[in-house]
Amino acid sequence: MHIKLNTGQTFALFLPFVAAFALSNVPNAANDNLQTNFAIANFLSVLGLTVIISYQASLALGFTNRSNTKSILFKWNALIPLLFISLYLLYVIYFTFINPEYYQHKNNYGPLRKADFRASGWVILFFLVHAFITFYFINNQFVARKINGVTNADEQDLLKEDFLLPMKRLTKASVWLIAAFIFLTTVMDIIKLKNGH
């Protein structure tokens, strides 16, 4: 059993990112509201990542089950980003809603303190980079290569339709969304600079 989404439904998976982008760009006079908006925007971004990685992992694992692919390494490579992002979502939920921690603004006179990048930051960065590489490069290439190795043309077409095309659609939608965000933030920054903000 797998979920096959059309183009519109695939783009709908990215709605948490759109909401996070809108929320993080809402002007607020009060710092508390700004911090709350950014915390919720962060939650929505991680929620969006969780949905997208879950969908691609379900397609990749569904493909291995249907095609009887025996690659344990590929299965774990698809599961690791899913497990990490699910745990990270729980972490963000805890520190956003259950036990919120916000930076308290105070005037700081004198030199700024050094910001340390703790071990937890390195672990999170490592798993985010791993999820990025798996999402954009490994899963699609592995599925495409295995489908090209299928000798039965009907089975090959069915596997492409059920797994490879939805995975490619998801990747293309994410690239379009990233390009749109880069364009919008550039335009917004130019407008802010011209208005003197």
N, C-alpha and C positions, 0 to 999 in steps of 0.2 A: 504494500500500500504506500503510495506516495502522492504528494500534492503537486499538481501541475497547474501553474498560474499563467494567465495570458499577460500581455504587455501592460495593460492598465492595472491589473492586480499586482503585478511585479512592482510597478512604480508606487503602488499604495503601501508596499512594505516600508517605503522610505518616509512615510508621513511623520514618524517620530523625529526624524532629523529636521524636517521642514518646521515642525513645531518648535524644536529646540533652537533653530536658527532664528525664527521669529521672536521667540521669548528672550533670547540673549541680546537682541537688538532693539528691544523696547526701551525707550528712554525713561529713566526714573530719577527723581530728585533725591530720594532717600537711599542711603547706602544699604540699609537692611533689605529693602525691596530688591535692590540690584543683586545683592548676594543670594537672596532667595531665588530670584529669577535664574541666576547662573547655576545654582544647585539643581533646580528642577530641569534646566536645559541639559545639564550634565547627565542627569538621570534619564531624560528622554533620548539622548544620544547613545547611552549604553544600552537602553532598551531596544533602540533601533538596530544596533550592532548585534544584539542577542537574537532578534527576530531574523535578520539577514543571514547570520552565520548558521542559525538553526535550520533555516530553509535549505541552504546549500549543503549542509552536512546531511540532512535527510535525503536530498537528491543523490549525493555521493554514496551514502550507505545503502540506499535503495538500489542504486546501480550495481553495487558489489553483490547484493543478495540476488538480484534478477539475473545477472550475468555469471553467477558462480565464480566471481573473482576471489582468489585465495590470498590476496595481499593483505597480511596482517598490518604491515607498516602503513599502507594507505588508509586502512580503517582507523588506526590510532591517530594518524596525521589529520584525519577529518574530525575525530572526536576530541582531540586535545584543545583546539580553539573553542569548541562548543562547551566543554567543561570549564575552561578558564573564564570565558565570557559570562557563563551562568553564575559562577562564583563571584565574579567581579560585579555583576548586577546585584547580587545579594549584598555585597559590600557597600555599593553605592546606595542601595535602599536603606541600609542600616544608618549610614552617615548622613543621609539626606532627610529621612522621615522619622526614624526611631530615636537616634541620638545625633541630631544635627550639630556640626562643628563649623562655625563661621569665623572668619578672621575678624578680630576686633580692631577697628581703626584707632590708632593713637598717633599723635604727632611724635615723630622720631627725630630727635636732635642728635647730631653727630654722625659718625659713619654708620652705614647700614650693616646689619649682621649678615654673615655668610649664610646662604641658603644651601642646606645639605640635601643631596639626593640620596636618600636612604636605600637600603637593600630592597625594601618592598617596592620602591619606585623602579629599580632595575628589573625586578622580576616582572612587574606589570608591563614595562616597556618591552622586555624580551617576548612575552606572550602576545602582545599586540602586534609586534613585527612578525612573529610566527603566523598569527591569524591572517595578517595582510598577505604574506607570501603564499600561504595555503589557499586563500580566497581567490587571488588574482592569477596565480601561476600553476600551482600543483594540481588542484582538483580538476579544473577544466582540461588540462593537458593529459592527465592520467585517463580520464573518462574518454576523451577523444581518441587517444592511442589504443585503448582497449576496444573501442567500438570499431575502429578501422581494422582491427585484427579479426573481427567476426566474419566468417566466410558466407554465411547465409544472408543474402541481400535484404530479405523481408525482416529478419531479426535485427539487422543493422539499422534499417530505417526506423523500426519501432523503438530501439534503444536511443537513437538520436532524437526522435520526437518526444520520448518520455523523460529523458535525462539530460542530454547534451544541450539541446536548444533552450530549456528553462535555465540551465546554468549559465549559458552564454547571455541570455536575456537579462539575468540578474547582474552579471558583470557589466554589461553595457549600460544598464540603468544606473548602476553605481558610478560609472565614469561620467555619464551625463550629469548626474546630481553633483558630483564634485566640481565639474566644470561650471555648472550654474552657480554654485556657492562661491567659487573663486571670482567669477564675473560680478556677482552681486556685491560681495564684500569690497572688491576693487572700486566699483561705482559708488558705493556708500562712503568709502574712505575719501574718494575724490570730492564728493559733495561736502563732507565734513571739513576737509581742508579748505575748500573754497569759502565755506561759511565761517571759518575761523574757530572751529570747535576743536 
